[in-house]
Amino acid sequence: MIQIEGVAKRFGKHTVLDGVDLRIAPGEVVSILGASGSGKSTLIRCINGLEKLDGGTISVDGNRVDNPKQLQLARRCCGTVFQLFNLYPHMTALQNIALAPIEVLKVPRRQAEDEARELLASVGLAGRVDAYPAQLSGGQRQRVGICRALAMKPRYLLLDEVTSALDPEMTAEVLAILAKLAENGTTMLFVTHEIEFARQISDRIVFLDQGRLLADLPTAQFFAADGGLAQPRIAQFLSKMSKS
């Protein structure tokens, strides 16, 4: 379980996260919604230890991210996919995926590469094994990024606005992969502006507003008139997003 308790994060005098409490259980798909600047991406970065906490605690399967000795164990439980791919440009798709299992998990190279090929095939990229990032479309690069995260066999998949840099056709490609992962029981914490997609795949919806957790509700209840929509800030946000 990912346990987030009273988490605070500040950049200078600006409070980005303000007392956030959240739990993610294995098998859940939880989407985080909120306006730009509400703290969604910062929360993801705090979970994987890329940002230092200014208050509260985060633990992943009992390993606290603010404890240097436990951070690496916590990170091994989490695979992160970023919005801008972050692939190594000098490595092929296969090499990008196999690198961490070889270097971190000490998986034999042949095994790591065989598993990388299987992952690429599972996302429709069997024919792009030897392609470099510059030779791939944005949607293909993001699918490689997802495979790279899955290659570490994480218990939790953290997805930070993974479609924000893609055009509508490429977005549809990536969302189809994520929907398949959700159907197969992959635990996901999904930061997104794709409201309808969040409605379709999520068990719960979390809404952040100015760094505070305004709602944490089952999906149907979040979108219900007597649930999340009863809160003016959430109703305003969803109305604006539906018109954009």
N, C-alpha and C positions, 0 to 999 in steps of 0.2 A: 504494500500500500504506500502511496505517496501521501504524506501528512504535512500540511502547511498550517502553521499555528501562529497567529498574531504577527505575520510577516510585514515588516516595514522596510522601505527602500527610499533613500533620498539622494538626489543629485544637487549638491550645494544646498540652497534653501528650499528647493522644490521637492515636495513629497510626491513620489511616484506610486508607491504602495503604502497603504495606511491600514495596518491591522487586519490583513487578509487571512481568513481561515478557510481551508478547503481540504477535502480528502478524495483521493482517486483510488478506487478499488480495482484489483485485477479483473479484466474483462469489460470494464466500462469504457464508453466513448463519451467524453465530456467536451463540449465546445465552449470556448470563452468568447463572448461578444462584448462590444463596447466601442465607443468612439475612438478615433486616433488620439493617442496620448493618455489613454485611460489606465495604462499599466500592463496591458495584456502581454506584450512581448517581453517586458522586463520580468514578469512573473516566470515565464519560460526560462529566461536566462538565469534567474535565481535558482530554479529547480536543478539545473545542471551545473551550478556553481560558477557560471561565467560572470555573475555579479555578486558582490559581497553583501550580505544582509546587514541592515542597520537596526534590526529588531526582529524578535520572533525566531522561530526555528522551522527548518524543512528537513524531513527525513524520508529516505527512499528505502523501503524494506528494512527500516530500522537504522539505516546509515545516515548520519547527519551531514549535510553538505557544508556546514560551518566548521566541521572537524577535519583538518587536513588528512588524517589517517583514514577517515571513512569516506572522503569525497570520491576517491577513485572507485570504490565499491559502489557508491551511489550512481556514478556516471556509467558504470558497466550495466546497470539495470535500465538505463534510459538511452534510447536512440533519438537524436535530434535532427530534424530536417528544417533548414533555414530557407527564407524566402528568396535568397539570391544564390542558391545552389552550393557555392563554396567548394566546387570540385577542383582538384589539382589539374591545371591546364596542360601540364606536360605528361599526364598519365592517361591511358585509355580508360574506357568505361570499366573494363574488367579490372584493371590495376587499381582504379579508384575504390572499387568495392572490396577487393581482396586485401588491400593494404593493412587496414586496422586488425582484421582477424589474424593476419600473419604476425604483425608487430606486437599487438597487445595481448591477444589470446593465445599466441604461439601455435596457431593452427598450421599444419604442414602446407606448404605452398600449393601443391597439387590439389589438396582437399579444398583449400580456400578458393582457388580458381574455379574448381568444379561447382562449388556452391554459388559462386558469383554468376556463373553461366546460368544456373538454374533460376536464380533471382531475376536476371535480365530476361530470361525466357518468360517468366511469370508476368512481367509487365510489358510484354510485346516487343522486347528489344533483343531478341536472340541474334538478329543479324547485325547488331551494332556493337558487338563485343570489343572489337579493335578500334572503334571510333574514338577520337579525342573530343573533349567538350566543345571545341570550336566547330566541330563537324556535326554537332547535334542541335536540334531545335530546342527552344526553351522548355517545352513540355517533356522532351526526351531527357534533357539534363536534369529536370526535377525528378523524373522517374529513376534516373541513376542515383540521385541523392537519397531517395526513399530506399532503394536497394542497399545503398551503403549503410544506412542506419539499420536496416533489417539484418545485414550480414553479421552484426554483433550479437544477434539473437537477444535483443533487449526485452525486458518484461513490459516496458512502457515506451510508447512512441510519442515524442513531443514535436508538434508541427506548428511552426511559426509563420503564419500568413504565406503558406507555400504556393498559393496561386496568384499572389498580388502582382507579380512581375510578368504574368502570362496573358496572352490574348484569349478571347472566349473559347476558341477551339482547343487550344492547349490546356486551358483550365479544365475543360470537360474531360480531357484525357487523364489528367492527374486525379480529378475527383472520382473518376471511375475506379482507379486503382485503390484509393482510400476507402471507397464504399465496399470493395471486395475484401480489404483487410478487416473492416468492421464486421462484415458478415462472418469472417473466419475467427472472430473473437479476439482480435488484437486490441490491447488496451491503448487508447489514444487520448491525448489532451491536445485539443485542436483550436488554435487561435485563428479566427477567420472573420471575414466580412461576407462570406457566402451564406446568407441567412437561410435560404431554402434548403441548401445542402445540410446545414447544421440541423435543421428540423428533421430531415430524413434519416440521418445516421446516428444522432446523439441520444444517449440515455438521459443525459442531463444537460441543462444550459446554465452557464455561469455568466453573470453580467457584471462588469466592472465599470465604475463611473468615478473619474477623478481619483483613482487609486483605491477606492473602497469597493468591497464586494456588496453589490446592491441586491443581487438575487442568486440563489443556487437552487434550481427547481427541476423536477422531471420535465422533459421536453414538452409534453402535452400541456402541462400546467403552466409552463412559462409562456406559451402562446395563447393561453385561455383568457377570456375577458375578465374572469374573476381571479386570475393568477398573476403572471408577470405583467400583463397588459393593464392591470388595475393600478400599476405604479406609473405615474405620469412620465417619469424620465425614460422608462423602458418603452412605453407607448410612443413617445416622441421619437426615440431612436429608430424603432421599427418602421414607423411611418415615413421617416426621412429616407431610410434605406430602401424601402419599397418603391420610392419615386426616383431613386438614383439610377 
